[in-house]
Amino acid sequence: MSEPVLKAFVLCDAVTDTSGPDDQKDLHGAGLAVIRVSGSPPIKRTFWVYIEITHQQPAGSIRLSIMRADSGRRLFFRQMPIEFRSQLQNTLVTIRIYDCLFPSRGVYFIELWYDGVWLLDQRLEVI
């Protein structure tokens, strides 16, 4: 079985549609790596995950998890089916992580899984 090809995995503050061709997005605050907070934990924060992926199979399943770096404890899961219209075109997926609860300051990893196999993660620091 072939592996999916991941073209982009970006954390950002917001994702909006462009006025251009279909499936184009504006990524506001792209490259989100640090969340600065002024209050005391726990911290709630809403952000987006932008994914571009292609695969030779017609469908699969992606899953996001948020893992604490110090303990390996996963704090959030979101699983969703994905369909690929074409083997030659990227499929865009935007996921809003609404009011994600970070129990304390520290380093977290946003993980991307595809059909139960870990693909990669992005580091996110809450300070």
TORLO-669530 format. One line per 4 residues: number of its first residue (from 1); their letters; for each residue z, y, x of N, C-alpha, C, CB. Coordinates in steps of 0.05 Angstrom, whole numbers, plus 5000, padded with zeros to 4 digits. Glycine has a CB too. Layout:
TORLO-669530
NUM) a) Z Y X Z Y X Z Y X Z Y X; ...;
This chain:
TORLO-669530
1) msep) 5000 4976 5017 5000 5000 5000 5000 5025 5018 5024 5000 4981; 4985 5045 5011 4983 5069 5026 5007 5088 5021 4957 5084 5020; 5012 5104 5041 5034 5124 5039 5023 5150 5027 5047 5129 5067; 5039 5165 5013 5030 5191 5003 5028 5210 5027 5050 5203 4982;
5) vlka) 5012 5231 5024 5009 5251 5044 5022 5277 5034 4979 5256 5052; 5042 5285 5047 5057 5309 5039 5045 5333 5054 5087 5306 5045; 5036 5353 5039 5023 5377 5051 5043 5400 5052 4999 5385 5034; 5062 5401 5033 5082 5423 5033 5107 5414 5019 5070 5449 5020;
9) fvlc) 5130 5423 5030 5156 5419 5017 5172 5444 5024 5170 5393 5028; 5173 5463 5006 5184 5490 5011 5206 5497 4992 5161 5511 5010; 5229 5506 5002 5250 5517 4985 5245 5547 4983 5279 5511 4998; 5249 5557 4958 5244 5586 4954 5262 5596 4931 5215 5591 4949;
13) davt) 5263 5623 4929 5278 5636 4908 5265 5634 4881 5283 5665 4915; 5239 5636 4880 5224 5635 4855 5195 5626 4860 5225 5662 4840; 5183 5615 4839 5155 5607 4840 5142 5618 4815 5152 5575 4841; 5120 5632 4819 5105 5643 4796 5075 5636 4799 5109 5674 4794;
17) dtsg) 5061 5636 4776 5032 5631 4777 5018 5656 4787 5022 5624 4749; 4996 5652 4802 4980 5674 4811 4959 5680 4790 4966 5668 4838; 4945 5702 4793 4924 5709 4774 4898 5697 4783 4922 5739 4771; 4898 5682 4804 4874 5670 4815 4867 5643 4803 4876 5666 4845;
21) pddq) 4854 5626 4818 4846 5599 4808 4870 5582 4800 4830 5584 4830; 4864 5562 4784 4885 5543 4775 4901 5532 4798 4873 5520 4759; 4926 5525 4792 4944 5511 4810 4952 5528 4835 4932 5486 4819; 4948 5554 4834 4957 5570 4857 4983 5583 4849 4936 5591 4865;
25) kdlh) 5002 5585 4867 5029 5595 4862 5036 5617 4882 5049 5573 4862; 5053 5636 4874 5066 5654 4892 5094 5644 4897 5066 5683 4880; 5101 5641 4922 5127 5631 4929 5144 5655 4939 5126 5609 4952; 5163 5663 4923 5180 5686 4930 5204 5676 4945 5189 5701 4904;
29) gagl) 5209 5688 4969 5232 5679 4985 5226 5651 4998 5257 5677 4969; 5201 5646 5003 5193 5620 5015 5208 5615 5041 5163 5618 5019; 5215 5591 5046 5229 5584 5071 5259 5588 5069 5218 5601 5094; 5269 5588 5044 5297 5591 5039 5313 5571 5057 5304 5586 5009;
33) avir) 5330 5581 5074 5345 5564 5092 5375 5570 5092 5334 5566 5120; 5382 5595 5082 5409 5604 5082 5415 5616 5055 5415 5623 5105; 5438 5609 5044 5448 5621 5020 5474 5636 5028 5453 5601 4996; 5474 5662 5025 5497 5678 5032 5513 5684 5007 5489 5705 5046;
37) vsgs) 5539 5679 5007 5555 5683 4984 5579 5701 4991 5566 5656 4973; 5587 5716 4971 5610 5734 4975 5635 5724 4963 5603 5762 4964; 5633 5708 4942 5656 5697 4929 5666 5671 4942 5650 5692 4900; 5686 5660 4930 5697 5635 4941 5684 5611 4927 5728 5634 4937;
41) ppik) 5684 5588 4941 5672 5564 4929 5687 5554 4905 5671 5542 4950; 5676 5539 4887 5648 5529 4889 5628 5552 4882 5644 5506 4869; 5603 5547 4892 5582 5567 4890 5559 5555 4872 5571 5575 4918; 5550 5571 4853 5527 5563 4836 5503 5579 4846 5532 5567 4806;
45) rtfw) 5481 5565 4849 5457 5579 4858 5432 5565 4846 5454 5579 4889; 5414 5581 4836 5388 5571 4826 5367 5577 4847 5381 5584 4798; 5350 5557 4852 5328 5560 4870 5306 5541 4862 5336 5555 4900; 5284 5542 4876 5260 5525 4870 5252 5508 4893 5237 5543 4861;
49) vyie) 5239 5486 4887 5227 5469 4907 5197 5467 4900 5241 5440 4908; 5181 5473 4920 5152 5472 4917 5141 5449 4934 5138 5500 4925; 5125 5432 4921 5115 5408 4935 5085 5407 4931 5129 5382 4924; 5070 5401 4952 5042 5394 4951 5039 5366 4962 5023 5415 4966;
53) ithq) 5028 5348 4947 5027 5320 4955 5001 5308 4945 5052 5304 4945; 4991 5288 4959 4968 5273 4950 4973 5243 4956 4941 5283 4963; 4959 5227 4941 4963 5198 4944 4938 5183 4934 4989 5188 4930; 4933 5160 4944 4910 5144 4935 4917 5130 4909 4902 5124 4956;
57) qpag) 4942 5127 4902 4950 5114 4877 4948 5135 4854 4979 5103 4879; 4944 5126 4830 4942 5145 4807 4968 5158 4799 4929 5131 4784; 4991 5145 4805 5017 5155 4796 5039 5145 4814 5022 5147 4767; 5062 5159 4813 5085 5151 4828 5110 5166 4816 5082 5157 4858;
61) sirl) 5131 5166 4832 5155 5179 4823 5168 5194 4847 5175 5159 4811; 5174 5220 4843 5188 5235 4864 5217 5239 4855 5174 5262 4870; 5234 5241 4875 5263 5246 4869 5273 5265 4890 5279 5219 4870; 5290 5284 4880 5303 5303 4898 5333 5296 4898 5299 5332 4889;
65) simr) 5345 5299 4921 5374 5297 4922 5384 5319 4941 5383 5269 4932; 5409 5328 4936 5422 5347 4954 5445 5333 4967 5431 5373 4938; 5444 5332 4993 5464 5317 5008 5480 5335 5026 5451 5294 5024; 5506 5331 5026 5524 5345 5045 5520 5334 5073 5554 5343 5037;
69) adsg) 5516 5351 5093 5511 5342 5120 5535 5328 5132 5502 5365 5138; 5559 5338 5126 5583 5328 5139 5593 5301 5128 5606 5348 5136; 5586 5295 5103 5596 5270 5091 5574 5251 5082 5614 5277 5068; 5550 5261 5079 5528 5244 5069 5529 5241 5039 5529 5217 5082;
73) rrlf) 5548 5254 5026 5551 5252 4996 5529 5267 4982 5579 5263 4987; 5516 5253 4964 5494 5266 4948 5506 5280 4924 5473 5245 4940; 5498 5305 4919 5509 5321 4899 5492 5324 4874 5515 5348 4909; 5466 5318 4876 5447 5323 4854 5423 5305 4857 5439 5353 4853;
77) frqm) 5415 5294 4835 5390 5278 4835 5372 5289 4813 5396 5248 4831; 5347 5288 4819 5327 5295 4798 5303 5277 4804 5319 5325 4797; 5296 5261 4784 5273 5243 4787 5252 5250 4766 5282 5213 4785; 5227 5248 4774 5206 5254 4755 5180 5239 4763 5200 5285 4754;
81) pief) 5165 5231 4742 5140 5218 4748 5119 5239 4757 5129 5203 4723; 5100 5230 4773 5078 5247 4782 5052 5232 4779 5083 5256 4812; 5032 5246 4769 5005 5234 4766 4986 5250 4785 4996 5235 4737; 4968 5235 4797 4948 5247 4815 4921 5247 4801 4947 5231 4842;
85) rsql) 4910 5271 4797 4884 5273 4784 4862 5264 4802 4879 5302 4776; 4865 5267 4828 4844 5261 4847 4856 5253 4873 4824 5284 4850; 4844 5234 4887 4853 5226 4914 4846 5248 4934 4841 5200 4922; 4828 5266 4927 4819 5286 4946 4833 5313 4942 4790 5290 4943;
89) qntl) 4847 5317 4920 4860 5342 4915 4890 5340 4916 4852 5353 4888; 4903 5361 4926 4932 5361 4926 4943 5364 4897 4943 5384 4944; 4965 5352 4892 4979 5356 4867 5002 5374 4872 4988 5329 4854; 5005 5396 4857 5027 5415 4860 5049 5408 4841 5017 5444 4855;
93) vtir) 5074 5408 4852 5098 5403 4836 5117 5426 4842 5110 5375 4841; 5127 5439 4821 5148 5459 4825 5172 5450 4808 5138 5488 4816; 5195 5450 4821 5220 5441 4808 5241 5463 4810 5230 5415 4821; 5251 5471 4788 5273 5491 4788 5299 5477 4789 5271 5510 4763;
97) iydc) 5315 5483 4809 5342 5472 4812 5360 5493 4800 5350 5465 4842; 5369 5489 4775 5383 5509 4760 5414 5506 4764 5376 5507 4730; 5427 5528 4772 5456 5529 4775 5466 5505 4791 5469 5529 4748; 5454 5500 4814 5463 5478 4831 5491 5486 4841 5444 5474 4855;
101) lfps) 5510 5468 4840 5537 5473 4847 5543 5463 4876 5557 5459 4827; 5548 5481 4894 5555 5475 4921 5586 5477 4922 5541 5494 4942; 5600 5455 4927 5629 5455 4926 5642 5471 4949 5639 5427 4927; 5628 5475 4971 5640 5490 4993 5617 5501 5011 5659 5472 5010;
105) rgvy) 5625 5519 5029 5606 5528 5048 5600 5505 5068 5617 5553 5064; 5576 5506 5080 5569 5485 5098 5539 5480 5098 5584 5460 5092; 5532 5458 5111 5503 5451 5113 5497 5428 5093 5497 5442 5142; 5475 5431 5079 5465 5412 5060 5437 5405 5067 5468 5423 5031;
109) fiel) 5427 5382 5057 5399 5375 5060 5388 5370 5033 5397 5350 5078; 5365 5382 5028 5349 5376 5003 5330 5354 5011 5334 5402 4992; 5333 5331 4999 5317 5307 5007 5295 5303 4987 5335 5282 5009; 5272 5294 4996 5250 5286 4980 5245 5256 4983 5224 5302 4986;
113) wydg) 5245 5242 4961 5240 5213 4960 5215 5208 4944 5264 5197 4949; 5199 5188 4951 5175 5181 4936 5176 5150 4931 5149 5189 4951; 5176 5143 4906 5177 5114 4899 5200 5100 4914 5150 5100 4904; 5223 5113 4916 5246 5100 4928 5247 5101 4958 5248 5073 4920;
117) vwll) 5227 5114 4971 5226 5116 5000 5230 5145 5008 5199 5105 5011; 5249 5150 5027 5254 5177 5037 5230 5187 5052 5279 5177 5055; 5221 5212 5046 5199 5224 5060 5209 5245 5081 5180 5237 5041; 5226 5264 5072 5235 5284 5090 5257 5300 5077 5213 5302 5099;
121) dqrl) 5270 5318 5092 5290 5335 5081 5288 5363 5093 5318 5324 5085; 5299 5383 5079 5301 5410 5088 5330 5418 5091 5285 5430 5069; 5337 5431 5112 5364 5440 5117 5369 5466 5101 5369 5444 5147; 5392 5467 5088 5400 5491 5073 5430 5496 5079 5396 5487 5042;
125) evi) 5435 5520 5089 5463 5527 5097 5475 5547 5077 5464 5538 5126; 5498 5541 5068 5513 5559 5050 5535 5572 5066 5525 5543 5025; 5533 5599 5070 5553 5613 5086 5566 5636 5071 5540 5624 5112;
